[in-house]
Amino acid sequence: MNNYEIIRNFIASNTYKDVKALNETTLIFKEGLFDSMGFIMLIDFIEQQFGIKTSDEDLIEKNFESIKAISAFIDSKIQNK
């Protein structure tokens, strides 16, 4: 399973919204799939699943606005380990 599938499955399993149209560019927070608590769960999941640490500087919208952005963020953190 690739990053996209892992993240999509996590989001789909942890939201009450309809995820039929969830794709790599869906704006997760703007479309109400996750709120601030969902964001905290997402960060924890990413750190555990991929063995990376997020810093305060990482916690910006462009890194987490969509599955595509999250996958790119994970890839960059893994490459810079």
PDB file as gemmi writes it, atoms N, CA and C in Angstrom:
CRYST1    1.000    1.000    1.000  90.00  90.00  90.00 P 1                      
ATOM      1  N   MET A   1       0.846  -1.181   0.000  1.00  0.00           N  
ATOM      2  CA  MET A   1       0.000   0.000   0.000  1.00  0.00           C  
ATOM      3  C   MET A   1       0.892   1.246   0.000  1.00  0.00           C  
ATOM      4  N   ASN A   2       0.579   2.208  -0.837  1.00  0.00           N  
ATOM      5  CA  ASN A   2       1.390   3.430  -0.901  1.00  0.00           C  
ATOM      6  C   ASN A   2       0.858   4.487   0.073  1.00  0.00           C  
ATOM      7  N   ASN A   3       1.598   5.589   0.194  1.00  0.00           N  
ATOM      8  CA  ASN A   3       1.218   6.670   1.121  1.00  0.00           C  
ATOM      9  C   ASN A   3      -0.209   7.152   0.871  1.00  0.00           C  
ATOM     10  N   TYR A   4      -0.554   7.331  -0.391  1.00  0.00           N  
ATOM     11  CA  TYR A   4      -1.886   7.831  -0.733  1.00  0.00           C  
ATOM     12  C   TYR A   4      -2.972   6.919  -0.151  1.00  0.00           C  
ATOM     13  N   GLU A   5      -2.839   5.620  -0.391  1.00  0.00           N  
ATOM     14  CA  GLU A   5      -3.847   4.669   0.083  1.00  0.00           C  
ATOM     15  C   GLU A   5      -3.906   4.619   1.606  1.00  0.00           C  
ATOM     16  N   ILE A   6      -2.756   4.660   2.242  1.00  0.00           N  
ATOM     17  CA  ILE A   6      -2.700   4.623   3.706  1.00  0.00           C  
ATOM     18  C   ILE A   6      -3.412   5.850   4.290  1.00  0.00           C  
ATOM     19  N   ILE A   7      -3.091   7.023   3.766  1.00  0.00           N  
ATOM     20  CA  ILE A   7      -3.694   8.265   4.261  1.00  0.00           C  
ATOM     21  C   ILE A   7      -5.187   8.309   3.934  1.00  0.00           C  
ATOM     22  N   ARG A   8      -5.558   7.923   2.729  1.00  0.00           N  
ATOM     23  CA  ARG A   8      -6.978   7.925   2.351  1.00  0.00           C  
ATOM     24  C   ARG A   8      -7.773   7.007   3.270  1.00  0.00           C  
ATOM     25  N   ASN A   9      -7.250   5.814   3.527  1.00  0.00           N  
ATOM     26  CA  ASN A   9      -7.951   4.875   4.405  1.00  0.00           C  
ATOM     27  C   ASN A   9      -8.094   5.433   5.819  1.00  0.00           C  
ATOM     28  N   PHE A  10      -7.062   6.101   6.302  1.00  0.00           N  
ATOM     29  CA  PHE A  10      -7.130   6.690   7.639  1.00  0.00           C  
ATOM     30  C   PHE A  10      -8.210   7.771   7.694  1.00  0.00           C  
ATOM     31  N   ILE A  11      -8.210   8.653   6.714  1.00  0.00           N  
ATOM     32  CA  ILE A  11      -9.203   9.728   6.685  1.00  0.00           C  
ATOM     33  C   ILE A  11     -10.607   9.145   6.572  1.00  0.00           C  
ATOM     34  N   ALA A  12     -10.793   8.197   5.663  1.00  0.00           N  
ATOM     35  CA  ALA A  12     -12.113   7.593   5.464  1.00  0.00           C  
ATOM     36  C   ALA A  12     -12.613   6.909   6.735  1.00  0.00           C  
ATOM     37  N   SER A  13     -11.713   6.322   7.487  1.00  0.00           N  
ATOM     38  CA  SER A  13     -12.084   5.605   8.710  1.00  0.00           C  
ATOM     39  C   SER A  13     -12.318   6.524   9.896  1.00  0.00           C  
ATOM     40  N   ASN A  14     -11.885   7.777   9.800  1.00  0.00           N  
ATOM     41  CA  ASN A  14     -11.938   8.674  10.949  1.00  0.00           C  
ATOM     42  C   ASN A  14     -12.741   9.946  10.711  1.00  0.00           C  
ATOM     43  N   THR A  15     -13.640   9.915   9.749  1.00  0.00           N  
ATOM     44  CA  THR A  15     -14.516  11.060   9.512  1.00  0.00           C  
ATOM     45  C   THR A  15     -15.964  10.593   9.472  1.00  0.00           C  
ATOM     46  N   TYR A  16     -16.870  11.500   9.760  1.00  0.00           N  
ATOM     47  CA  TYR A  16     -18.290  11.193   9.669  1.00  0.00           C  
ATOM     48  C   TYR A  16     -18.881  11.664   8.351  1.00  0.00           C  
ATOM     49  N   LYS A  17     -18.071  12.347   7.563  1.00  0.00           N  
ATOM     50  CA  LYS A  17     -18.526  12.858   6.265  1.00  0.00           C  
ATOM     51  C   LYS A  17     -18.514  11.736   5.227  1.00  0.00           C  
ATOM     52  N   ASP A  18     -19.259  11.934   4.163  1.00  0.00           N  
ATOM     53  CA  ASP A  18     -19.283  11.000   3.042  1.00  0.00           C  
ATOM     54  C   ASP A  18     -17.950  11.102   2.296  1.00  0.00           C  
ATOM     55  N   VAL A  19     -17.290   9.984   2.102  1.00  0.00           N  
ATOM     56  CA  VAL A  19     -15.963  10.004   1.482  1.00  0.00           C  
ATOM     57  C   VAL A  19     -15.961   9.436   0.062  1.00  0.00           C  
ATOM     58  N   LYS A  20     -17.130   9.270  -0.525  1.00  0.00           N  
ATOM     59  CA  LYS A  20     -17.195   8.728  -1.894  1.00  0.00           C  
ATOM     60  C   LYS A  20     -16.366   9.553  -2.869  1.00  0.00           C  
ATOM     61  N   ALA A  21     -16.390  10.866  -2.700  1.00  0.00           N  
ATOM     62  CA  ALA A  21     -15.682  11.752  -3.629  1.00  0.00           C  
ATOM     63  C   ALA A  21     -14.277  12.124  -3.142  1.00  0.00           C  
ATOM     64  N   LEU A  22     -13.830  11.505  -2.057  1.00  0.00           N  
ATOM     65  CA  LEU A  22     -12.496  11.818  -1.521  1.00  0.00           C  
ATOM     66  C   LEU A  22     -11.420  11.375  -2.503  1.00  0.00           C  
ATOM     67  N   ASN A  23     -10.602  12.324  -2.930  1.00  0.00           N  
ATOM     68  CA  ASN A  23      -9.497  12.004  -3.833  1.00  0.00           C  
ATOM     69  C   ASN A  23      -8.251  12.750  -3.365  1.00  0.00           C  
ATOM     70  N   GLU A  24      -7.203  12.680  -4.148  1.00  0.00           N  
ATOM     71  CA  GLU A  24      -5.921  13.234  -3.695  1.00  0.00           C  
ATOM     72  C   GLU A  24      -5.910  14.749  -3.546  1.00  0.00           C  
ATOM     73  N   THR A  25      -6.859  15.444  -4.157  1.00  0.00           N  
ATOM     74  CA  THR A  25      -6.869  16.905  -4.065  1.00  0.00           C  
ATOM     75  C   THR A  25      -8.023  17.463  -3.216  1.00  0.00           C  
ATOM     76  N   THR A  26      -8.826  16.583  -2.638  1.00  0.00           N  
ATOM     77  CA  THR A  26      -9.907  17.042  -1.759  1.00  0.00           C  
ATOM     78  C   THR A  26      -9.313  17.839  -0.602  1.00  0.00           C  
ATOM     79  N   LEU A  27      -9.856  19.006  -0.338  1.00  0.00           N  
ATOM     80  CA  LEU A  27      -9.370  19.851   0.753  1.00  0.00           C  
ATOM     81  C   LEU A  27      -9.991  19.351   2.060  1.00  0.00           C  
ATOM     82  N   ILE A  28      -9.220  18.580   2.788  1.00  0.00           N  
ATOM     83  CA  ILE A  28      -9.686  17.824   3.946  1.00  0.00           C  
ATOM     84  C   ILE A  28     -10.334  18.698   5.016  1.00  0.00           C  
ATOM     85  N   PHE A  29      -9.728  19.814   5.320  1.00  0.00           N  
ATOM     86  CA  PHE A  29     -10.244  20.670   6.397  1.00  0.00           C  
ATOM     87  C   PHE A  29     -11.311  21.631   5.892  1.00  0.00           C  
ATOM     88  N   LYS A  30     -11.109  22.189   4.715  1.00  0.00           N  
ATOM     89  CA  LYS A  30     -12.085  23.135   4.155  1.00  0.00           C  
ATOM     90  C   LYS A  30     -13.406  22.449   3.846  1.00  0.00           C  
ATOM     91  N   GLU A  31     -13.347  21.157   3.519  1.00  0.00           N  
ATOM     92  CA  GLU A  31     -14.571  20.421   3.214  1.00  0.00           C  
ATOM     93  C   GLU A  31     -15.142  19.731   4.448  1.00  0.00           C  
ATOM     94  N   GLY A  32     -14.539  19.967   5.593  1.00  0.00           N  
ATOM     95  CA  GLY A  32     -15.091  19.480   6.850  1.00  0.00           C  
ATOM     96  C   GLY A  32     -14.867  18.020   7.166  1.00  0.00           C  
ATOM     97  N   LEU A  33     -13.944  17.366   6.460  1.00  0.00           N  
ATOM     98  CA  LEU A  33     -13.667  15.965   6.764  1.00  0.00           C  
ATOM     99  C   LEU A  33     -12.975  15.828   8.119  1.00  0.00           C  
ATOM    100  N   PHE A  34     -12.116  16.771   8.439  1.00  0.00           N  
ATOM    101  CA  PHE A  34     -11.413  16.791   9.718  1.00  0.00           C  
ATOM    102  C   PHE A  34     -11.503  18.181  10.332  1.00  0.00           C  
ATOM    103  N   ASP A  35     -11.509  18.211  11.647  1.00  0.00           N  
ATOM    104  CA  ASP A  35     -11.425  19.466  12.391  1.00  0.00           C  
ATOM    105  C   ASP A  35     -10.097  19.465  13.147  1.00  0.00           C  
ATOM    106  N   SER A  36      -9.951  20.322  14.141  1.00  0.00           N  
ATOM    107  CA  SER A  36      -8.672  20.405  14.853  1.00  0.00           C  
ATOM    108  C   SER A  36      -8.330  19.100  15.582  1.00  0.00           C  
ATOM    109  N   MET A  37      -9.327  18.425  16.132  1.00  0.00           N  
ATOM    110  CA  MET A  37      -9.061  17.147  16.789  1.00  0.00           C  
ATOM    111  C   MET A  37      -8.639  16.095  15.758  1.00  0.00           C  
ATOM    112  N   GLY A  38      -9.272  16.114  14.614  1.00  0.00           N  
ATOM    113  CA  GLY A  38      -8.887  15.216  13.530  1.00  0.00           C  
ATOM    114  C   GLY A  38      -7.462  15.476  13.079  1.00  0.00           C  
ATOM    115  N   PHE A  39      -7.064  16.740  13.091  1.00  0.00           N  
ATOM    116  CA  PHE A  39      -5.698  17.103  12.720  1.00  0.00           C  
ATOM    117  C   PHE A  39      -4.696  16.489  13.694  1.00  0.00           C  
ATOM    118  N   ILE A  40      -4.993  16.558  14.972  1.00  0.00           N  
ATOM    119  CA  ILE A  40      -4.106  15.978  15.977  1.00  0.00           C  
ATOM    120  C   ILE A  40      -4.018  14.463  15.781  1.00  0.00           C  
ATOM    121  N   MET A  41      -5.144  13.821  15.519  1.00  0.00           N  
ATOM    122  CA  MET A  41      -5.139  12.375  15.259  1.00  0.00           C  
ATOM    123  C   MET A  41      -4.325  12.057  14.008  1.00  0.00           C  
ATOM    124  N   LEU A  42      -4.452  12.880  12.984  1.00  0.00           N  
ATOM    125  CA  LEU A  42      -3.716  12.677  11.737  1.00  0.00           C  
ATOM    126  C   LEU A  42      -2.211  12.783  11.966  1.00  0.00           C  
ATOM    127  N   ILE A  43      -1.780  13.793  12.699  1.00  0.00           N  
ATOM    128  CA  ILE A  43      -0.347  13.967  12.985  1.00  0.00           C  
ATOM    129  C   ILE A  43       0.177  12.756  13.753  1.00  0.00           C  
ATOM    130  N   ASP A  44      -0.547  12.336  14.765  1.00  0.00           N  
ATOM    131  CA  ASP A  44      -0.143  11.171  15.556  1.00  0.00           C  
ATOM    132  C   ASP A  44      -0.050   9.926  14.674  1.00  0.00           C  
ATOM    133  N   PHE A  45      -1.037   9.723  13.825  1.00  0.00           N  
ATOM    134  CA  PHE A  45      -1.048   8.582  12.920  1.00  0.00           C  
ATOM    135  C   PHE A  45       0.164   8.611  11.983  1.00  0.00           C  
ATOM    136  N   ILE A  46       0.426   9.748  11.384  1.00  0.00           N  
ATOM    137  CA  ILE A  46       1.558   9.876  10.454  1.00  0.00           C  
ATOM    138  C   ILE A  46       2.872   9.562  11.164  1.00  0.00           C  
ATOM    139  N   GLU A  47       3.053  10.124  12.354  1.00  0.00           N  
ATOM    140  CA  GLU A  47       4.301   9.891  13.090  1.00  0.00           C  
ATOM    141  C   GLU A  47       4.471   8.409  13.420  1.00  0.00           C  
ATOM    142  N   GLN A  48       3.401   7.764  13.846  1.00  0.00           N  
ATOM    143  CA  GLN A  48       3.463   6.344  14.189  1.00  0.00           C  
ATOM    144  C   GLN A  48       3.633   5.464  12.946  1.00  0.00           C  
ATOM    145  N   GLN A  49       2.832   5.706  11.950  1.00  0.00           N  
ATOM    146  CA  GLN A  49       2.802   4.867  10.749  1.00  0.00           C  
ATOM    147  C   GLN A  49       4.100   4.947   9.945  1.00  0.00           C  
ATOM    148  N   PHE A  50       4.652   6.156   9.840  1.00  0.00           N  
ATOM    149  CA  PHE A  50       5.798   6.354   8.956  1.00  0.00           C  
ATOM    150  C   PHE A  50       7.107   6.582   9.709  1.00  0.00           C  
ATOM    151  N   GLY A  51       7.049   6.587  11.034  1.00  0.00           N  
ATOM    152  CA  GLY A  51       8.260   6.735  11.838  1.00  0.00           C  
ATOM    153  C   GLY A  51       8.944   8.075  11.648  1.00  0.00           C  
ATOM    154  N   ILE A  52       8.151   9.127  11.488  1.00  0.00           N  
ATOM    155  CA  ILE A  52       8.721  10.460  11.322  1.00  0.00           C  
ATOM    156  C   ILE A  52       8.257  11.349  12.458  1.00  0.00           C  
ATOM    157  N   LYS A  53       8.942  12.453  12.653  1.00  0.00           N  
ATOM    158  CA  LYS A  53       8.581  13.441  13.661  1.00  0.00           C  
ATOM    159  C   LYS A  53       8.207  14.735  12.964  1.00  0.00           C  
ATOM    160  N   THR A  54       7.115  15.344  13.379  1.00  0.00           N  
ATOM    161  CA  THR A  54       6.747  16.644  12.823  1.00  0.00           C  
ATOM    162  C   THR A  54       7.170  17.727  13.804  1.00  0.00           C  
ATOM    163  N   SER A  55       7.655  18.814  13.263  1.00  0.00           N  
ATOM    164  CA  SER A  55       8.056  19.949  14.093  1.00  0.00           C  
ATOM    165  C   SER A  55       6.991  21.031  13.979  1.00  0.00           C  
ATOM    166  N   ASP A  56       7.088  22.035  14.827  1.00  0.00           N  
ATOM    167  CA  ASP A  56       6.133  23.153  14.765  1.00  0.00           C  
ATOM    168  C   ASP A  56       6.149  23.814  13.387  1.00  0.00           C  
ATOM    169  N   GLU A  57       7.331  23.885  12.769  1.00  0.00           N  
ATOM    170  CA  GLU A  57       7.459  24.512  11.448  1.00  0.00           C  
ATOM    171  C   GLU A  57       6.731  23.715  10.365  1.00  0.00           C  
ATOM    172  N   ASP A  58       6.542  22.410  10.595  1.00  0.00           N  
ATOM    173  CA  ASP A  58       5.850  21.560   9.618  1.00  0.00           C  
ATOM    174  C   ASP A  58       4.344  21.769   9.622  1.00  0.00           C  
ATOM    175  N   LEU A  59       3.814  22.296  10.712  1.00  0.00           N  
ATOM    176  CA  LEU A  59       2.367  22.361  10.916  1.00  0.00           C  
ATOM    177  C   LEU A  59       1.746  23.566  10.205  1.00  0.00           C  
ATOM    178  N   ILE A  60       1.854  23.542   8.882  1.00  0.00           N  
ATOM    179  CA  ILE A  60       1.278  24.597   8.055  1.00  0.00           C  
ATOM    180  C   ILE A  60       0.275  23.966   7.088  1.00  0.00           C  
ATOM    181  N   GLU A  61      -0.669  24.770   6.670  1.00  0.00           N  
ATOM    182  CA  GLU A  61      -1.773  24.276   5.846  1.00  0.00           C  
ATOM    183  C   GLU A  61      -1.304  23.551   4.593  1.00  0.00           C  
ATOM    184  N   LYS A  62      -0.305  24.091   3.906  1.00  0.00           N  
ATOM    185  CA  LYS A  62       0.094  23.487   2.628  1.00  0.00           C  
ATOM    186  C   LYS A  62       0.589  22.051   2.775  1.00  0.00           C  
ATOM    187  N   ASN A  63       1.050  21.658   3.966  1.00  0.00           N  
ATOM    188  CA  ASN A  63       1.518  20.279   4.178  1.00  0.00           C  
ATOM    189  C   ASN A  63       0.386  19.297   4.427  1.00  0.00           C  
ATOM    190  N   PHE A  64      -0.792  19.788   4.805  1.00  0.00           N  
ATOM    191  CA  PHE A  64      -1.853  18.889   5.241  1.00  0.00           C  
ATOM    192  C   PHE A  64      -3.218  19.161   4.618  1.00  0.00           C  
ATOM    193  N   GLU A  65      -3.282  20.003   3.589  1.00  0.00           N  
ATOM    194  CA  GLU A  65      -4.577  20.389   3.045  1.00  0.00           C  
ATOM    195  C   GLU A  65      -5.263  19.290   2.237  1.00  0.00           C  
ATOM    196  N   SER A  66      -4.491  18.330   1.715  1.00  0.00           N  
ATOM    197  CA  SER A  66      -5.060  17.263   0.892  1.00  0.00           C  
ATOM    198  C   SER A  66      -4.208  16.006   1.038  1.00  0.00           C  
ATOM    199  N   ILE A  67      -4.712  14.903   0.538  1.00  0.00           N  
ATOM    200  CA  ILE A  67      -3.946  13.652   0.586  1.00  0.00           C  
ATOM    201  C   ILE A  67      -2.657  13.803  -0.218  1.00  0.00           C  
ATOM    202  N   LYS A  68      -2.731  14.475  -1.339  1.00  0.00           N  
ATOM    203  CA  LYS A  68      -1.545  14.714  -2.171  1.00  0.00           C  
ATOM    204  C   LYS A  68      -0.489  15.498  -1.386  1.00  0.00           C  
ATOM    205  N   ALA A  69      -0.911  16.538  -0.686  1.00  0.00           N  
ATOM    206  CA  ALA A  69       0.019  17.356   0.108  1.00  0.00           C  
ATOM    207  C   ALA A  69       0.609  16.538   1.259  1.00  0.00           C  
ATOM    208  N   ILE A  70      -0.225  15.741   1.916  1.00  0.00           N  
ATOM    209  CA  ILE A  70       0.253  14.923   3.030  1.00  0.00           C  
ATOM    210  C   ILE A  70       1.262  13.892   2.540  1.00  0.00           C  
ATOM    211  N   SER A  71       0.990  13.253   1.418  1.00  0.00           N  
ATOM    212  CA  SER A  71       1.916  12.270   0.847  1.00  0.00           C  
ATOM    213  C   SER A  71       3.257  12.902   0.501  1.00  0.00           C  
ATOM    214  N   ALA A  72       3.224  14.097  -0.083  1.00  0.00           N  
ATOM    215  CA  ALA A  72       4.463  14.807  -0.419  1.00  0.00           C  
ATOM    216  C   ALA A  72       5.227  15.176   0.849  1.00  0.00           C  
ATOM    217  N   PHE A  73       4.507  15.603   1.885  1.00  0.00           N  
ATOM    218  CA  PHE A  73       5.134  15.928   3.166  1.00  0.00           C  
ATOM    219  C   PHE A  73       5.823  14.694   3.749  1.00  0.00           C  
ATOM    220  N   ILE A  74       5.129  13.573   3.754  1.00  0.00           N  
ATOM    221  CA  ILE A  74       5.697  12.323   4.285  1.00  0.00           C  
ATOM    222  C   ILE A  74       6.941  11.936   3.492  1.00  0.00           C  
ATOM    223  N   ASP A  75       6.853  11.980   2.170  1.00  0.00           N  
ATOM    224  CA  ASP A  75       8.005  11.641   1.324  1.00  0.00           C  
ATOM    225  C   ASP A  75       9.203  12.525   1.644  1.00  0.00           C  
ATOM    226  N   SER A  76       8.979  13.820   1.819  1.00  0.00           N  
ATOM    227  CA  SER A  76      10.100  14.737   2.091  1.00  0.00           C  
ATOM    228  C   SER A  76      10.709  14.456   3.466  1.00  0.00           C  
ATOM    229  N   LYS A  77       9.869  14.136   4.448  1.00  0.00           N  
ATOM    230  CA  LYS A  77      10.389  13.830   5.793  1.00  0.00           C  
ATOM    231  C   LYS A  77      11.192  12.538   5.779  1.00  0.00           C  
ATOM    232  N   ILE A  78      10.725  11.533   5.044  1.00  0.00           N  
ATOM    233  CA  ILE A  78      11.446  10.258   4.965  1.00  0.00           C  
ATOM    234  C   ILE A  78      12.773  10.450   4.254  1.00  0.00           C  
ATOM    235  N   GLN A  79      12.799  11.229   3.183  1.00  0.00           N  
ATOM    236  CA  GLN A  79      14.031  11.478   2.438  1.00  0.00           C  
ATOM    237  C   GLN A  79      15.044  12.256   3.263  1.00  0.00           C  
ATOM    238  N   ASN A  80      14.585  13.091   4.172  1.00  0.00           N  
ATOM    239  CA  ASN A  80      15.491  13.938   4.967  1.00  0.00           C  
ATOM    240  C   ASN A  80      15.831  13.340   6.329  1.00  0.00           C  
ATOM    241  N   LYS A  81      15.505  12.079   6.538  1.00  0.00           N  
ATOM    242  CA  LYS A  81      15.830  11.437   7.812  1.00  0.00           C  
ATOM    243  C   LYS A  81      17.312  11.334   8.014  1.00  0.00           C  
TER     244      LYS A  81                                                      
END                                                                             
